[in-house]
Amino acid sequence: MNAAASWFGRVLKGFGMFWWDFLVGDTPEITVVVLLILGVVALASEVGHLNVLAYVALPVLAIAALTISVARARRTKP
């Protein structure tokens, strides 16, 4: 039973580490921004019933976040 628990723990840890690296990677601030964008769009859609605003805001906010991230990365590289 101990070997099975050890194997399951390793598999679970590896699965978690894969998803952390896949979603967060080198820039955790992009993950935070994506979650904030999704939260703002969900609130606009559900609470305010502003579905058209949500359809427009999602791509605009995503493009703005990507542009800011790229500009910030270009400034820090020599």
PLY file of the C-alpha trace (Angstrom):
ply
format ascii 1.0
element vertex 78
property float x
property float y
property float z
element edge 77
property int vertex1
property int vertex2
end_header
0.00 0.00 0.00
2.88 2.37 0.76
4.37 1.90 -2.71
1.04 2.69 -4.34
0.66 5.83 -2.22
4.21 6.88 -3.11
3.54 6.30 -6.83
0.26 8.23 -6.66
1.99 11.10 -4.84
4.70 11.31 -7.51
2.14 11.22 -10.31
0.03 13.89 -8.62
3.06 16.10 -8.02
4.23 15.69 -11.61
0.76 16.51 -12.91
0.63 19.64 -10.76
4.11 20.74 -11.80
3.23 20.26 -15.49
0.15 22.46 -15.22
1.99 25.09 -13.17
4.75 25.28 -15.78
2.23 25.24 -18.64
-0.04 27.94 -17.22
2.39 30.12 -15.30
5.75 29.41 -16.92
8.30 32.21 -16.70
5.83 35.07 -16.30
3.29 34.65 -13.50
2.04 38.20 -14.05
0.50 37.17 -17.39
-1.44 34.43 -15.60
-2.73 36.97 -13.10
-3.71 39.39 -15.88
-5.55 36.65 -17.78
-7.49 35.71 -14.64
-8.34 39.37 -14.02
-9.51 39.84 -17.61
-11.70 36.75 -17.41
-13.11 37.96 -14.09
-13.93 41.42 -15.44
-15.59 39.97 -18.53
-17.56 37.44 -16.46
-18.76 40.17 -14.09
-19.75 42.44 -16.97
-21.65 39.62 -18.61
-23.36 38.09 -15.59
-23.92 40.93 -13.15
-24.38 43.83 -15.52
-25.87 41.84 -18.41
-23.46 43.65 -20.69
-22.80 40.81 -23.12
-21.79 43.07 -26.00
-19.30 44.84 -23.75
-17.91 41.44 -22.74
-17.48 40.43 -26.39
-15.62 43.65 -27.14
-13.68 43.90 -23.88
-12.18 40.40 -23.94
-10.12 40.77 -27.13
-9.29 44.43 -26.44
-8.02 43.68 -22.93
-6.13 40.60 -24.11
-4.39 42.54 -26.90
-3.56 45.36 -24.48
-2.09 42.92 -21.95
0.00 41.21 -24.62
1.24 44.54 -25.98
2.24 45.75 -22.52
3.95 42.44 -21.77
5.95 42.51 -25.02
6.92 46.17 -24.56
8.04 45.46 -21.00
10.09 42.44 -22.11
11.77 44.43 -24.88
12.76 47.17 -22.43
14.43 44.76 -20.00
16.46 42.93 -22.67
19.82 44.50 -23.58
0 1
1 2
2 3
3 4
4 5
5 6
6 7
7 8
8 9
9 10
10 11
11 12
12 13
13 14
14 15
15 16
16 17
17 18
18 19
19 20
20 21
21 22
22 23
23 24
24 25
25 26
26 27
27 28
28 29
29 30
30 31
31 32
32 33
33 34
34 35
35 36
36 37
37 38
38 39
39 40
40 41
41 42
42 43
43 44
44 45
45 46
46 47
47 48
48 49
49 50
50 51
51 52
52 53
53 54
54 55
55 56
56 57
57 58
58 59
59 60
60 61
61 62
62 63
63 64
64 65
65 66
66 67
67 68
68 69
69 70
70 71
71 72
72 73
73 74
74 75
75 76
76 77
